[in-house]
Amino acid sequence: MKIPETTYNVLLEAISAIVDHEGGAIAVKRSFSMDGLSELRMMWYLYHIATRNIMYDDTHPLYKNGSWIRAYPYQPNWNIYSLGVNDDHIDTALRKICRDLDLQFTR
């Protein structure tokens, strides 16, 4: 995996915090599968929620007005793309995170 371990661990912790906030892995999987959404869609949705928790502080207008939830602390120096990482690398990391957090859909 091209993502440095420390960066990966922050992403894993943030996604785990989001999943916990949403009621756990079973609740998250159920929500997506009942809506007919794919595991891939769920992975990237969780990624975007996690990265906005990591990258934006509470002064962001959508945190201030309550549209976004804070489930993981702001990390001012975290920027995954500045490390030469691309979406394929992130996709690989998200698949591993989904396995580790038991977020894979049963087939």
WOSUL-V863369 format. One record per helix or strand. SS is the DSSP state (~ for helix, > for strand). FROM is the first residue (numbers start at 0). TO is the last residue. If there is no record, write none. Layout:
BEGIN
ss=SS from=FROM to=TO
ss=SS from=FROM to=TO
END
This chain:
BEGIN
ss=~ from=4 to=20
ss=~ from=24 to=33
ss=~ from=38 to=54
ss=~ from=60 to=63
ss=~ from=79 to=82
ss=~ from=86 to=99
END
